[in-house]
């Protein structure tokens, strides 16, 4: 893992302290952390701090994760005081399209950064995230092992029409972020598969406009992103927030307003063979 330190001056009043950023990479996966001088997210649950960041300080995310300073592969994070006694810190992860509940490579980068700053040493450390407390072990040789929050099945046997695949069925999993576990026949080999869709790969429609199935949700916010817009959506059954990115023309066609109902489904699914045993992220 390599670390590159940068110090930039805050765009706030000149009396404010400088904002300190540290970039790291985990096997080439980049993470950009605000370790000092970032926005004040207050106290309380990390999920509430993430919403405060989203609602009041989204310009920080756009400045750090979007071009020209960022790109579509970088993950950023704001390091905060911990939520729980015994945790070393809190973290709110984000990228160029929105906010994350948890990020594996970002957590590895966070632990390496905290070690480089002499804030932690070898051992197991608790880190508070919007989806729960994760534990990461910093080994004496510099390796980092992350134990994520427990995963669970959010919805069972959801039917979706996927271009190039036809109709598929699967379970929606919560693994620090949503994933779709497809039925075992999907790959044609009898092996289970997992499908992932990024925000710009989601299709948003009005309820009842077709019969392809999907996740019912409510529009929380509509945010411009150049030629596109980002929709912040709350799933109907548990309030979990997801994000979708659609073109402005599609937004005009749907004529969506905040508070209205939609149905979300993947327009494109990246399909991978699923592991059948518990995994731990482990990297140098």
KASULFEN-V395353 format. One record per backbone hydrogen bond with DSSP energy under -0.5 kcal/mol. CO is the residue of the C=O (numbers start at 1). NH is the residue of the N-H. E is the energy in kcal/mol with one decimal. If there is no record, write none. Layout:
[[CO;NH;E] [CO;NH;E]]
This chain:
[[2;25;-1.0] [4;23;-2.3] [6;21;-1.9] [8;19;-1.3] [13;16;-2.3] [18;20;-0.5] [19;8;-1.8] [19;21;-0.6] [20;35;-2.1] [20;36;-1.1] [21;6;-2.2] [22;33;-2.6] [23;4;-2.3] [24;31;-2.6] [25;27;-0.6] [26;29;-1.8] [28;30;-0.6] [29;26;-2.5] [30;75;-1.5] [31;24;-2.7] [31;33;-0.5] [32;77;-1.9] [33;22;-2.2] [33;35;-0.8] [34;79;-2.2] [36;20;-2.4] [39;41;-0.8] [45;49;-1.8] [46;50;-2.5] [47;51;-1.8] [48;52;-2.2] [49;53;-2.6] [50;54;-2.8] [51;55;-2.6] [52;56;-2.8] [52;57;-0.5] [53;57;-2.0] [57;60;-1.9] [57;61;-0.8] [58;62;-2.3] [59;63;-2.2] [60;64;-2.2] [61;65;-2.6] [62;66;-1.5] [65;71;-0.6] [66;69;-0.8] [66;70;-2.7] [71;74;-0.5] [75;32;-2.5] [76;94;-2.3] [77;34;-2.9] [77;79;-0.6] [78;92;-1.5] [80;90;-2.8] [84;87;-1.8] [86;126;-0.5] [89;128;-2.4] [90;80;-2.3] [91;93;-0.5] [92;78;-2.0] [93;100;-2.3] [94;76;-2.9] [98;95;-2.7] [100;93;-0.5] [101;131;-0.8] [103;107;-1.9] [104;108;-1.9] [105;109;-2.3] [106;110;-2.4] [107;111;-2.5] [108;112;-2.3] [109;113;-2.3] [110;114;-2.8] [111;115;-2.2] [112;116;-2.2] [113;117;-2.0] [114;119;-2.8] [114;120;-0.9] [115;118;-1.5] [123;138;-2.9] [125;136;-2.8] [126;88;-2.8] [126;89;-0.7] [127;134;-2.7] [128;91;-1.9] [129;132;-1.6] [132;129;-1.9] [134;127;-2.9] [135;147;-3.2] [136;125;-2.9] [136;138;-0.6] [137;139;-0.7] [137;145;-2.2] [138;123;-2.2] [139;142;-1.9] [143;139;-3.0] [144;283;-1.6] [145;137;-3.1] [146;148;-0.6] [146;281;-1.0] [147;135;-1.8] [152;154;-0.6] [152;174;-2.8] [155;172;-2.3] [158;170;-1.5] [160;162;-0.6] [160;168;-3.1] [161;163;-0.5] [162;165;-2.5] [162;166;-2.5] [166;162;-2.7] [168;160;-2.8] [169;183;-2.1] [170;158;-3.6] [171;173;-0.6] [171;181;-3.3] [172;154;-3.3] [172;155;-1.4] [173;175;-0.6] [173;179;-2.1] [174;152;-1.6] [176;101;-0.6] [176;102;-0.6] [177;175;-2.7] [179;173;-3.6] [179;181;-0.6] [180;182;-0.7] [180;195;-4.2] [181;171;-2.6] [182;193;-0.9] [183;186;-1.8] [185;188;-1.4] [191;187;-0.6] [192;274;-2.2] [193;182;-1.7] [194;272;-2.6] [195;180;-2.4] [196;270;-2.8] [198;201;-2.5] [199;202;-1.2] [199;245;-2.3] [201;267;-3.4] [201;268;-1.5] [203;265;-2.1] [205;263;-2.4] [206;209;-1.8] [214;216;-0.6] [215;264;-2.3] [216;236;-2.3] [217;262;-2.6] [218;234;-2.4] [219;259;-3.3] [221;232;-2.3] [223;230;-3.4] [225;228;-2.0] [227;248;-1.7] [228;225;-3.4] [229;246;-2.2] [230;223;-2.8] [230;232;-0.6] [231;233;-0.6] [231;244;-2.1] [232;220;-3.5] [232;221;-1.2] [233;235;-0.5] [233;242;-2.6] [234;218;-2.1] [235;239;-2.1] [240;235;-2.8] [242;233;-3.0] [244;231;-3.5] [246;229;-2.9] [247;251;-2.0] [248;252;-2.3] [249;253;-2.1] [250;254;-2.3] [251;255;-2.2] [251;256;-0.9] [257;260;-2.0] [260;219;-2.8] [262;217;-2.5] [263;205;-2.3] [264;215;-2.9] [265;203;-4.1] [267;163;-0.6] [269;271;-0.7] [270;196;-2.0] [272;194;-3.2] [281;146;-2.2] [283;144;-2.4]]
